[in-house]
Amino acid sequence: MKKLLIVAASVGLFSLAACGHDTPAADNAVANADNAADAMENQGDMIMDNASNAADAIKADASNTAAALDNKADATRAAGENKADAIDAKK
């Protein structure tokens, strides 16, 4: 977040520095650079959003896998108890 604020402040300062160029071509060069910088910032934001979404999906998948293994462990213990009860009942 701090980086975004720094970049935003820098863009604001660069915009002020861009005022008063002698030619429209110079103003256009500054505007084009600002547009390119904005596009780069947007791409960075999209990369971070995609990474966050991927991490959430991995976490959910791991949680589901862990829950399935816990269920299998419980079922195995229950089967062992049932088998032990059956052996004891034959005595």
Secondary structure, 3 states (H helix, E strand, C coil): CHHHHHHHHHHHHHHHHHCCCCCHHHHHHHHHHHHHHHHHHHHHHHHHHHHHHHHHHHHHHHHHHHHHHHHHHHHHHHHHHHHHHHHHHHC
